[in-house]
Amino acid sequence: MFFCPGCVLCLRKIVSAVVRPTPTGVELNVRLIPRSRKTEISGVRDNALLVRVAAPPVAGAANDALIELMAATCRVPRRAIRLVGGESSRHKRLAIDGVTPDQIHAAIVK
């Protein structure tokens, strides 16, 4: 399922399925697709944010590209983002400190 900017139903899907509040910020479920043509957030699929990165899954390059994209999208420093699960899997969990779920949603749908 892909999201449409401004669609209330899609925003609710993102809220409930992808973003979970934590004491320090939020945690995101991500489905990463390496070696894509573009580095972008593509939508929501299977309760995860679908992210495509151009980097290959070699020596952590795809994970670094994911963190770089999320830092730029959410306007937080790279050090505020941690990979807490799925280091060598396409299904990943990211922790982003110092933000709220509403800030994440606003950044993603821009």
C-alpha positions as CSV (number, residue, x, y, z in Angstrom):
1,M,0.0,0.0,0.0
2,F,1.3,3.4,-0.9
3,F,0.4,6.7,0.9
4,C,-1.0,9.8,-0.7
5,P,0.1,13.2,0.7
6,G,-2.6,14.7,2.9
7,C,-4.8,11.6,2.9
8,V,-6.1,11.2,6.5
9,L,-6.6,7.4,6.1
10,C,-3.0,7.0,4.9
11,L,-1.7,9.1,7.8
12,R,-3.5,6.9,10.2
13,K,-1.9,3.8,8.6
14,I,1.5,5.4,9.0
15,V,0.8,6.3,12.7
16,S,-0.5,2.9,13.8
17,A,1.6,0.6,11.7
18,V,5.0,2.2,11.2
19,V,5.7,4.7,14.0
20,R,5.8,3.8,17.7
21,P,6.5,6.4,20.4
22,T,9.4,5.6,22.8
23,P,10.5,7.4,26.0
24,T,13.3,9.2,23.9
25,G,11.6,9.6,20.6
26,V,10.1,7.1,18.1
27,E,10.8,3.7,16.6
28,L,10.1,3.0,12.9
29,N,9.6,-0.3,11.0
30,V,11.4,0.0,7.7
31,R,11.4,-2.3,4.6
32,L,14.7,-1.4,2.8
33,I,15.2,-2.1,-0.9
34,P,18.9,-1.6,-1.9
35,R,20.3,-1.1,-5.4
36,S,17.3,1.0,-6.5
37,R,17.4,3.7,-9.1
38,K,16.6,6.4,-6.6
39,T,17.0,6.9,-2.9
40,E,13.5,7.7,-1.7
41,I,10.7,6.9,0.7
42,S,8.1,5.0,-1.5
43,G,5.2,4.4,0.9
44,V,4.0,1.9,3.4
45,R,3.8,-1.8,2.9
46,D,3.3,-4.7,5.3
47,N,3.3,-2.4,8.4
48,A,6.7,-0.9,7.4
49,L,7.9,2.3,5.7
50,L,9.1,1.3,2.2
51,V,12.5,2.9,1.6
52,R,14.5,2.5,-1.6
53,V,18.2,3.3,-1.6
54,A,20.7,3.3,-4.5
55,A,23.5,1.9,-2.4
56,P,24.2,-1.8,-2.5
57,P,23.9,-4.0,0.6
58,V,27.7,-4.3,0.9
59,A,29.7,-3.3,4.0
60,G,26.7,-1.4,5.5
61,A,26.4,1.0,2.6
62,A,22.6,0.5,2.3
63,N,22.2,1.0,6.1
64,D,24.2,4.2,5.9
65,A,22.2,5.5,3.0
66,L,19.0,4.7,5.0
67,I,20.2,6.6,8.0
68,E,21.3,9.5,5.8
69,L,17.9,9.7,4.1
70,M,16.0,9.5,7.3
71,A,18.2,12.2,9.0
72,A,17.6,14.5,6.0
73,T,13.9,13.8,5.8
74,C,13.3,14.2,9.6
75,R,15.8,17.1,9.9
76,V,17.7,15.5,12.8
77,P,21.4,14.8,13.0
78,R,22.7,11.3,12.0
79,R,23.7,10.6,15.6
80,A,20.0,10.8,16.6
81,I,19.2,7.7,14.5
82,R,20.1,4.2,15.5
83,L,19.6,0.9,13.8
84,V,18.1,-1.2,16.6
85,G,17.2,-4.3,14.6
86,G,17.7,-5.9,11.2
87,E,21.3,-4.9,10.4
88,S,21.6,-7.6,7.7
89,S,17.9,-7.9,6.8
90,R,15.7,-5.9,4.6
91,H,13.3,-5.5,7.5
92,K,14.8,-3.0,9.9
93,R,13.9,-1.1,13.1
94,L,15.2,2.5,13.5
95,A,15.1,4.5,16.7
96,I,15.0,8.3,16.2
97,D,15.7,10.3,19.3
98,G,14.2,13.8,20.0
99,V,11.2,13.7,17.7
100,T,7.5,12.9,18.1
101,P,5.3,10.7,15.9
102,D,3.6,13.8,14.5
103,Q,7.0,15.3,13.4
104,I,7.8,12.0,11.7
105,H,4.5,11.9,9.8
106,A,4.8,15.5,8.7
107,A,8.4,14.9,7.4
108,I,7.5,11.7,5.6
109,V,4.4,13.0,3.7
110,K,6.2,16.2,2.5
